[in-house]
Amino acid sequence: MIEVAYDKLSEANHPMSFLELWDDVASALDFNESQKDNNIAIFYSDLSMDARFISLEKNTWDLRKRQHFSSVVNVDDISLEDEDDDIEIEQYDDIEEGIDDDKEE
């Protein structure tokens, strides 16, 4: 199913809604209604887990390679600061305090 979805999105050359993509995949695989009902959740899980695909707004899907960096990554979630800096500084300060204590003795 996932390979058919990849082919369909490649051919379409634009993002597709999940249901439109699912209908195309199910049609290509000649699924009957029962098979569609039984496989839709598996397809959604596979689509979500496959790194070649990306979920966009309003449950539309596209190939990740066609998307700009800003639509793939939320730049507000990226921090350029090292979160461990404070910990390292505190550990270093503790060491310096120990050295100062030894000098006083």
N, C-alpha and C positions, 0 to 999 in steps of 0.2 A: 504494500500500500504506500509506504513512504517513498519508494523509488518512483512510483507512478506520480505521486504528488510533486516530487522534484522535477520530473519531466513536464508536468502540467504547468508549474510555475515558470519553468524555463521557457516554454513555448509562449505562455501568456505575456511574458516580459513586463508584468506589472503585479502589484500586490493583489491578492484575492481574499474575499471574505472566507471564513472557515467553512461555512455551509456551501458556498459555491465550489470551493476546492474539494470538499468532501463529495459533493454530488458528481463532480468530474471524475474523481478517483473511483467512486463506486460504479459509475457508468462504464468507465474503462475496464473495470474488472468484472463487469456484468453481474453485479450483486443484485439479488432480489431484496424486497423490503425487509425480510427477516435477517438477511445477512448484513444489510445496512445497519439495522438496529443493534445487532450483536457486535459489530466492528467499529462503530463510531467512537466509542470511548478509547479503545485500543489505538485507533488512528490518532486521536487528539493527544494521547500520552506520547506516542512515538514522535509526533510532530514537535511536541514541546521539548522532548529530550534530544532530538537530533540538532546538532550545532549548525547545520547548514541552513536551518530555518529560523526566522525571527517573527515574533508576534508584535504587531503594530497596534495602533489605536483601533478601537471599535472591532476587535477580534478579526482583524485582517492579518494575513500572513504573507511573507515574502522570503526570497532567498537572502540570507545575511550578506552575501558578497555584493549585492546590488544596493545595499543601504549605506548611507553616509555615517561616519563615526558618531555624529551627534544624535542620530536616531537610534543607534544601537546601544550607546552608553549614555547614561544620565550623568552629565558632567558635574552636576551638583553633588553626586555621590563620591566624586574623586577628591581625595585630599592629597595635597602635595607635601604636607607635613608628616614627619615620621612620628607615629603615635608612641613609639618606644623611647623617644628622646628624653622625656621627663623621667622615665624609670632609670635610664642609664645615668642621667645627671644625679638623681637621688642616690643611686648606688655609689657613684664616684664621690659624692659629698660625704657619705658614710665612711668611706675609706680615708678621706682627708681628715675627718674628725678623729679617727682612730690614730692617725699619724701624729696629730697635734696633741692628743692625750698622752702618747708615749713620750713626747718631748718634754712635757711638763713633769714627768715622774723622775 
